[in-house]
Structure formats: structure tokens, C-alpha cells
Amino acid sequence: MKRPFAATVWREGKWYVSQCLELDIASQGQTEDEALANLTEALELHFEPPQATRPPMVRTVEVEVGAA
């Protein structure tokens, strides 16, 4: 069964980064097409058995965002 996922692609330095908007999965490549192909592979691997038996632990980090 195939399912569509929305993805964004942007450039960071020499690399293109692709990110799935529905899942916390991203990849990169030297071209937009390569970044999307690598994201497709990462998504396929994500859904292959065995799947995680428990969700990952979510943690909080603090970052300074304004000038002091």
C-alpha cells in the first residue's frame, strides 16, 4: 500500500535538505531530487518491521534566543 506524504526541500550550504511534514524524518542530498529520493528511502525504512515498541523519550532543551 502506498501513502503520500508532504515534504519540503531547502538548501543548506552545499546540501539540499528534505523533511517529511507529517513525521519527524529528514534526509539530505547534493541535489533536490537526491534529497527527495533519500527521504523516500528513509520513510520506507521507517515503516519496515520491526517497528518501535515504545515511543522515543522526548526531552526539553533551553536555548538563548534574544540579545541580553
Contacts in CASP RR format, 6 or more apart in sequence:
PFRMAT RR
TARGET T0000
AUTHOR 0000-0000-0000
METHOD contacts of the structure
MODEL  1
MKRPFAATVWREGKWYVSQCLELDIASQGQTEDEALANLTEALELHFEPP
QATRPPMVRTVEVEVGAA
5 20 0 8 1.000
5 21 0 8 1.000
5 22 0 8 1.000
5 23 0 8 1.000
5 43 0 8 1.000
6 20 0 8 1.000
6 21 0 8 1.000
6 22 0 8 1.000
7 18 0 8 1.000
7 19 0 8 1.000
7 20 0 8 1.000
7 21 0 8 1.000
7 36 0 8 1.000
7 39 0 8 1.000
8 18 0 8 1.000
8 19 0 8 1.000
8 21 0 8 1.000
9 16 0 8 1.000
9 17 0 8 1.000
9 18 0 8 1.000
9 19 0 8 1.000
9 32 0 8 1.000
9 35 0 8 1.000
9 36 0 8 1.000
10 16 0 8 1.000
10 17 0 8 1.000
11 17 0 8 1.000
12 28 0 8 1.000
14 30 0 8 1.000
15 28 0 8 1.000
15 29 0 8 1.000
15 30 0 8 1.000
15 35 0 8 1.000
16 28 0 8 1.000
16 29 0 8 1.000
16 30 0 8 1.000
16 31 0 8 1.000
16 32 0 8 1.000
16 34 0 8 1.000
16 35 0 8 1.000
17 26 0 8 1.000
17 27 0 8 1.000
17 28 0 8 1.000
17 29 0 8 1.000
17 35 0 8 1.000
18 26 0 8 1.000
18 27 0 8 1.000
18 28 0 8 1.000
18 29 0 8 1.000
18 32 0 8 1.000
18 35 0 8 1.000
18 36 0 8 1.000
18 38 0 8 1.000
18 39 0 8 1.000
19 25 0 8 1.000
19 26 0 8 1.000
19 39 0 8 1.000
20 26 0 8 1.000
20 39 0 8 1.000
20 43 0 8 1.000
23 43 0 8 1.000
23 46 0 8 1.000
25 39 0 8 1.000
25 42 0 8 1.000
25 43 0 8 1.000
25 46 0 8 1.000
26 39 0 8 1.000
26 42 0 8 1.000
27 35 0 8 1.000
27 38 0 8 1.000
27 39 0 8 1.000
27 41 0 8 1.000
27 42 0 8 1.000
28 35 0 8 1.000
28 38 0 8 1.000
29 35 0 8 1.000
29 38 0 8 1.000
END
